[in-house]
Amino acid sequence: MVGPDKTENGRFFSISVVARMLDVHQQTLRIYEKEGLIKPTRTRGNTRLYSEKDIENIRLILRLTNDLGVNIAGVGVILEMRQKMEEMARQYEDRMQTIMQEMVNNFMSYLEHASCLPVLSDKKGLIIRSEGNNKKL
């Protein structure tokens, strides 16, 4: 029995192992590949190797087709939309990180040039201290 191969990117499985794991015929996996729904890695000998992410996608495809009655074309659209949504979420997170860093940098710059220093108070507000003068915000 052929088991998973281990690489620096995670575990990879042969087509026969994946077919047994998911209780599908190997030809089903070949069809999904031909339709562009999955893209397993290939060895130099052209053997298909499926990553854990590939297997997760195949499980989704099987759920969409078997449980929800979506056809292959519909699955393709859903997978493409899912990929775009994941990319948009990554871009959003990156942008939020950038904005937060800019806010921190701006605040720190303000503090360096300000004649007053903010001091956290008893959760009721922010106290600004400047040369003997306390203001509560």
C-alpha angles and dihedrals in degrees: 000000000000115000133190122301116226121222135165088267096055137270124333127196133203121243092254092053092047092047090053093044092053097033094237133124118262088238089062089059091048090052091051088052093046090051090052095245094122134019113200120195116258128220122222086265089055094249114152117243119189121208124212087257089054090051091049089052092048090052089052091048091050092049092049094047102036103032103029101029096235114159123230093262090052091048089054091053092047093049091048092050090047091052091049091049091051090050091048090050090052091049090048092051091048091050092047090051090051093049092048091050091049090050092051091047092048092048092048090048090050091051092050091055100034124098091219135059127216116234123191113238134193096309090275097096148315119288117210114206122200128162098324094323123111121196123183119214 
